Amino acid sequence: MFSLRDGRRIQRIGNKAKNLQFLAQRGFSIPLTHVCTWDTYVRYVHGDTQVIEDLRAQLEAKLDRQKRYAVRSSANLEDGQDLSFAGQFKSVLDVQGWKKF
């Protein structure tokens, strides 16, 4: 899991994350955004159950349980030239603590 604000160029992320990363690298203010790479998804699809525990540990380290968050999908089909709707596959708003999606 990576922060889009830390200045690193992150590869293999969804188009929404790429667009936010582009803006952040050019000095625009973006919301605090954490993203997973496609490699995380590939691990999950191939049955690597450890990926869930890895993500849980990273979330516990990064998120404040007292705050509320928006959790959105970002796929290679979103925020492209043909489809421009962020989070169109899955968006969950007002998430606090550990919520199962």
Rosetta blueprint (number, residue, H / E / L):
1 M L
2 F E
3 S E
4 L L
5 R L
6 D L
7 G L
8 R L
9 R L
10 I L
11 Q L
12 R L
13 I L
14 G L
15 N H
16 K H
17 A H
18 K H
19 N H
20 L H
21 Q H
22 F H
23 L H
24 A H
25 Q H
26 R L
27 G L
28 F L
29 S L
30 I L
31 P L
32 L L
33 T L
34 H E
35 V E
36 C L
37 T L
38 W H
39 D H
40 T H
41 Y H
42 V H
43 R H
44 Y H
45 V H
46 H L
47 G L
48 D L
49 T L
50 Q H
51 V H
52 I H
53 E H
54 D H
55 L H
56 R H
57 A H
58 Q H
59 L H
60 E H
61 A H
62 K H
63 L L
64 D L
65 R L
66 Q L
67 K L
68 R L
69 Y E
70 A E
71 V E
72 R E
73 S L
74 S L
75 A L
76 N L
77 L L
78 E L
79 D L
80 G L
81 Q L
82 D L
83 L L
84 S L
85 F L
86 A L
87 G L
88 Q L
89 F L
90 K L
91 S E
92 V E
93 L E
94 D E
95 V E
96 Q L
97 G L
98 W L
99 K L
100 K L
101 F L
